[in-house]
């Protein structure tokens, strides 16, 4: 059975480039909202920062890999 990370990566690979860019923008907005919550004292789960940053890195890696491979894949 695949781990959660591999499942997430498989789901991201199914998305096209515009969907990946949209997901990245959503995650960046989420990080901003988490920062606001932290300042206001309402943030309970600080691990969300790291999880969101890692997912952004996965998305950017996929986009870069696709740009290097070209439109063939």
C-alpha positions in Angstrom: 0.0 0.0 0.0 1.3 3.5 -0.9 2.0 6.0 1.7 0.1 9.3 1.9 3.0 11.2 0.3 3.0 8.9 -2.7 -0.7 9.1 -3.0 -0.6 12.9 -2.9 2.2 12.8 -5.6 0.1 10.5 -7.8 -2.8 12.9 -7.5 -0.7 15.9 -8.4 0.7 14.1 -11.4 -2.8 13.7 -12.8 -3.3 17.5 -12.8 -2.4 19.7 -15.7 -0.2 22.7 -15.4 -2.9 25.3 -14.8 -4.5 23.1 -12.1 -1.1 22.8 -10.5 -0.6 26.6 -10.6 -4.0 27.1 -9.0 -3.2 24.6 -6.3 0.1 26.3 -5.6 -1.7 29.7 -5.3 -4.2 28.1 -2.9 -1.4 26.8 -0.7 0.4 30.1 -0.7 -2.9 31.8 0.4 -3.3 29.1 3.1 0.2 29.8 4.4 -0.6 33.5 4.6 -3.8 32.7 6.5 -1.8 30.6 8.9 0.5 33.4 9.6 -2.4 35.7 10.4 -3.8 33.1 12.7 -0.4 32.7 14.4 -0.2 36.4 15.1 -3.7 36.5 16.4 -3.0 33.5 18.7 -5.6 31.2 17.1 -3.2 28.8 15.4 -3.4 25.2 16.9 -1.5 23.1 14.4 1.8 24.6 13.5 2.8 21.6 11.3 0.5 22.9 8.6 3.2 25.4 7.6 5.7 22.7 6.8 3.1 20.5 5.1 2.0 23.3 2.8 5.6 24.3 2.0 6.4 20.7 1.1 3.4 20.4 -1.2 4.3 23.6 -2.9 7.8 22.2 -3.5 6.3 19.0 -5.0 4.2 21.1 -7.3 7.1 23.2 -8.4 9.2 20.2 -9.0 6.5 18.6 -11.2 6.1 21.8 -13.2 9.8 22.0 -13.7 10.1 18.4 -14.7 7.4 18.8 -17.3 9.0 21.9 -18.7 12.3 20.1 -19.1 10.7 17.1 -20.7 8.7 19.2 -23.2 5.2 18.7 -24.5 5.8 15.1 -25.5 4.7 13.7 -22.1 
